Amino acid sequence: MKELFSEIRGAILATLIIAIVCCGLYPLVVFGISQALFRGNANGSLILDKDGTVRGSKLLGQAFTGEKYFQPRPSAAGNGYDAANSGGSNLGPTSQKLNDAIKERIATYRKGNGLSDTDPVPADAVTASGSGLDPHISPRNAELQLPRVAKARGLSEDKVRALVQQNTDGRDLGVLGDPGVNVLELNLALDSPGAQP
C-alpha cells in the first residue's frame, strides 16, 4: 500500500510539473519573445489610423461597396468576411448553385467595370477563397477595376496605378505564390488625404 501511494504521489507531482512548464512557463516565454521581436504580427497585423483606431487587419478581407473602392474577392465566410465563420462554400465544380453564382458575379463584374460581354474576368473576382477571408486580389483584377475607381474619385489612372503598386505584395521569398494587391490597405490609401485630387 505504501508503494501505491508513492507511485500516485510521483504521478501527481510529475503531472503538476509538466502542467506548470507546458501550460504556464512555455506560453509565457513564447508570448514574451513574440511581443519583443514580432509585436505587429503577434497582435494580428492590425492597421491603425493616426488616432489609434483599428481599421482592420492586413490579413483579413473586408467588404467594400461603392464605385470609388476596389472590390475584394467574394466571401463565403458567414455574412461576408465573418472571421468567426471562416470557410469555403463547400460547393464543388458540378454544383449548379455555384455555377449560377459565378455567372451572376461575372455579369455584375463586367457591368460594374465597363467590360464587354466577351472580356475575360479574373477567377479571383468571382470565386471565394478557401477561408473566405483572403484580403488580396490579383494585379489583373485591380487593373480592370482601376478605371472605375479613378473616374469615381476624380483621380488620374496613373495616380491610382501607383497606389495599386505600392499596395501589391510580391512573391514570398521571391518565388513562392503570386503577387497580390491588399484591398484594405489600397482602399485606405485611396481615402487618405494625400490621395485626394
ZILIN-V547529 format. One record per pair of residues at least 6 apart in sequence whose ideal C-beta (glycine too) atoms are under 7 Angstrom apart, sorted by the first residue. I is the first residue (numbers start at 1). J is the second residue. D is the distance in whole Angstrom. If there is no record, write none. Layout:
# ZILIN-V547529
i	j	d
I	J	D
I	J	D
This chain:
# ZILIN-V547529
i	j	d
34	42	4
35	42	6
44	57	5
45	57	5
45	58	5
45	59	5
46	54	5
46	57	6
47	55	5
47	56	5
47	57	7
47	58	6
47	184	7
47	185	7
47	188	7
48	54	6
48	55	7
49	55	6
55	188	6
56	62	5
56	184	5
58	135	6
58	182	6
58	184	7
58	185	6
59	135	6
60	81	7
60	83	6
60	133	5
60	135	6
61	72	5
61	73	7
61	75	6
61	81	5
61	133	5
61	134	6
61	135	4
61	183	7
62	72	7
62	81	6
62	184	5
63	72	7
63	80	5
63	81	6
64	70	7
64	71	6
64	72	6
64	183	7
64	187	6
67	148	6
67	152	4
68	149	6
68	152	4
68	153	5
69	149	7
69	187	5
70	142	6
70	145	5
70	149	6
70	183	5
70	186	6
70	187	6
71	145	6
72	137	6
72	183	4
73	124	5
73	128	6
73	129	6
73	134	5
73	137	6
74	105	6
74	126	7
74	127	7
74	128	5
75	81	5
75	128	6
75	132	4
75	133	7
76	87	7
76	88	5
76	89	4
76	128	4
76	132	4
77	85	5
77	86	5
77	87	6
77	131	7
77	132	3
77	133	6
78	84	7
78	85	3
81	133	6
83	133	6
86	131	5
86	132	6
86	133	5
87	131	7
87	132	6
88	128	6
88	130	5
88	132	6
89	98	7
89	128	6
91	97	6
91	98	4
102	126	5
102	127	7
105	126	4
106	121	5
106	126	5
109	121	5
109	125	5
109	126	6
110	117	7
110	119	6
110	121	6
112	148	7
113	144	5
113	145	6
113	148	5
114	147	7
114	148	7
115	144	7
122	138	5
122	140	5
122	141	4
124	137	6
124	138	5
124	141	6
125	141	5
135	182	5
135	183	6
135	184	6
136	169	7
136	180	3
136	181	6
136	182	6
136	183	7
137	180	7
137	181	5
137	183	6
138	178	7
138	180	7
139	168	6
139	179	6
139	181	6
142	164	5
142	181	4
146	157	6
146	160	5
146	161	6
146	164	7
147	157	6
149	160	6
150	156	7
150	157	5
150	160	4
153	190	7
154	197	5
155	197	6
163	186	6
163	189	5
163	190	6
163	195	6
164	181	6
164	186	6
166	189	7
167	181	6
167	182	5
167	185	5
167	186	4
167	189	6
168	179	5
168	180	7
168	181	5
169	179	6
169	180	5
169	182	6
170	179	5
171	177	5
171	178	7
171	179	6
189	195	6
